[in-house]
Amino acid sequence: LMFLMSSQLFAQRYLQERYRKFDKRYFHFGFMLGGNTSNFSLFVQDSNFQNYGIKSLVAKSTPGGQLGILTTVKLGTPMFKFRFLPTLSFQERVIEYTKVNPDTSLSFDIKEEERVNSTSLDFPMMFMFRTKRLNNFVAYSLIGAQYSIDLQSQEGKAQSFIDPYVKIRKEDWQGQIGGGVEFFSHYFKFALELKYSHGFSNTFIFEPTNTVSQPIQKLYNKGWWFSIIFEG
C-alpha cells in the first residue's frame, strides 16, 4: 500500500503543498488512536516434562487498543524531531500449557490457558528521522524507549492458592523502533505508524508454590503497535 501511494505521489510531483507552515513551528500537539498485539518472550524452566508433566509452554498474542496525547519538538531541522506520547493502553497475553493427560487410555493432551491482562500508562520517548517533504507526503523512522506502569499489576498482592495466576512487575522499560508515513491536509496532518517494542528486563515474579508459575523462568514484554496520529 505504501509503495502504491508513493508511486502515485511521484507521478504527481508538482501538486501544491498543503499546510506549508507546519514544519516552521518548533512545537506540535495532537492525539493518537490505535491498536496493538501484545505478547511475552517466554523462557521456560528445565525439565518441565519430568517435574510437571508439561509438554510445551507457549505465549500467544491477542489484540488490544491504546489512545494518547502527542507532543512533538523540532530539533533544529524539520527532518529531526523528538516525540513524547503519554498513552493509556489495554493489553492481554495468553500463556498456553500443554500437559500430559493423566488418563493413559486417552491419546489427546490437556490444554490450559492463563490470561495476563494489563491496563498500562505508557510514556514513549522517541527520536524521529524524517525524509524531505514531497508534495503532501513524508516518510519517517523512529527509535527510542518506553517507560510503562501496569495499573492492573498484582505485584504487591498475596497469591491465591485456589485460583493461582501469573504475577508480573508493575514497572517496565522497553526499547522501541518503528516508522510511518505522514499526509498533509489543508489544516492538519495525519500519520499512519507501526512500532515494535521489547522489554529490557525480566518482568516475571517467580513464586515456587504457584503451580502456574513453576514452569516459567522469565517473561519479557513485547508487542506491535499500530497508530493513527493527528497533529495540528
N, C-alpha and C positions, 0 to 999 in steps of 0.2 A: 504493500500500500504506500509506504514512504517513497519507494522507487518511482511508482507511477505518478505520485503527486509532484516529486521533484522534477521529473521529466517534463511534466506539463508546465511547471514554473520556468524551466529553462527555455521552453518553446515560446513563452510569453515574457521575454526578457525586458520589454520596455513598458510594462504596466506601471501606472502611477503608484508611488509608495503611499500607504495609509499610515496614519498616526506617526508622522515623522519626528515629532518632538519626544517620543518615548525614550529613546536612548540618550537624550541630552540631560535627563534628570538623574540625580545620584541615588534617590530612594524611590522604590515602587512597593505598593501594597496590593494584596489580593487575597483570594481564598482558593482552597483545593477540595475536590471531591474525588474519591477513588475506591478501588477495591484491592484486596491482597490475597495471596495464598501463603499462609504461614506454616512452618514445619520445624522439625528438630533435626540436627545432625546427631544421630544416636550411636553411642558406643556401649556395647553390652559387656557383662561380666563373663569371665572364662567359666567353662563347664556348666553352662546353664541347663544343658540337657541332663547331665548326670545329677545335678543338685535339685533342679526344679521341674524336670520333665518338659522343658520348653524347647521346641524345635527351632523356632525363629521369633524374632522380635523386630518389628518394622514400624517406623514413624511415617504417617501419611499426612499430606497437606489437605487443608479444607479452606473454602473461601471465606473472606471477611470483608470489612469495609473500613474506611477512615475519612475524616474531614479535618481540615486545618486552616490556619491563618498564616499568610505568607508575607515576609519582609525580604526585599532584595536590595543589596547595596552595590553600586557600581564602584569598582576598584580602579579608578583612573581611566580605563578604556571600556567601551561597551562590550568588548569581547571577553572581559574578565570580571566576574561578579561573585559576590558572597550571598548565600541564601540561608535564611533561618525560617523554619517551618514548624512551629508547635502544632502537634497533631493529636487527636483522640482517635485511637484505632481499636477495632474489635477483631479478635483473633481466636482461632480454635485449632488445636493439633490433636491428632489421634495416634495412639500407640497400640498396635495390634499384636496380641500374644497368640502364638500357635502352640498348643500343648498336646502332649500325648494323651489319647483317650484312655482313661483307667479301665474301661470295659474292653478287654482284649478281643472280645468276639466281634467288635465293630472296627471297620477299617478306616473310618474317617477321623480326622483330628478335631480338637476343640479349639475354636477361635473366640477370643475375648478382646474387648476394646476398652481402653482407658482414655477418656477425653480430658484435655487440658485447655481450659478457657482462660482468656486474658482480655481485660479492658485496660489499655495502656495509654499513658501520657508519654508521647514521643517528642524528642527535641533534636531533629536532624539539623546539622550544621554542614553545609555543602559549598564547595567551590565550583563555579560554573565556568566552562570554557565554550564560548560561542563562535560560530562562523560569522563571516561578514554577511550582512543582510542582502538578500536577493529579492527585489521587489517587496513582497509581503511575507517572506518566509525566512526563517533562521533555524539551523540545527545546532544542538549543543550537547556537551557531555558533562557529567557530574562525578565528583569524588568527595568523600567526607566521612563523618561519623555521626552516630545517633545515640543519645542517652535516653533510656526508657525506664519508666516507673510503672509496674504492673499493679493496678488498683485492686485486682482480684487475687493477688498472691496470698497463699496460706502460710507464708514463711514463719510467722511467729505464733501460729496456732497449733494446738495439740492434734496429733494424728487420731483418726477414727479407726478403731480396731474392727468394728463391724463392717464399715464401708471404707476401706483404705483408698487413698488417692496419691497421685504423683505430685510431689511438692517441688516448686521451683522458686528461685530467689525473686525478690521484689524488684531489684535494680539490675540493669544490664547495659553494657556498651556494645555497639555493633558498628562494623565498618560498612560503608555503602558505596556503590558505584552504579552508574546508570547514564541515561541520555534521553533526549527528547527532541521535539520539533515545535517551533512557535509559529503562529499565524496572526497577522495583524489585521484588525478591523479598523473602522474609522475612529472609534473612541476607546477601544480596549484591545488587549492582546490575550489570546488563549493558547495553551500548550498541551500537548499530549506527551506523557512522560512514563518511562519504565525504569525501575531501580531494583537492584538485588542487594540484600543485606545479610550479614553473617556475624554472629556474636564472637567477641574476643575471648570470653572466659566461660567456663562450665557453669551453667545456671541450675543444675540439678542438686537437690538436697537429699543425700542418701540417708535412709533410715533402715537399719538392719532388721528390725522387727516387722517392717511393712512388706507384705507379700508382693505388691505390685511394684515396689521399688527395688527389691532384692536383685532382680536380673539386670538392672540398669547400672552402668558405670558412669557415663557422662551424657549430658544433653547441652547442645548449643543452639540458641535460637537462630533461625534463618527464614528467609521469605522473599517473595517477589511482590513489588508494589506498582500498581498502575494508577496514574493520577491524571485528572483533567484540571488544569490550573487557569484561573482568570486573573489578570492584572490590569490595573488602570493607572 
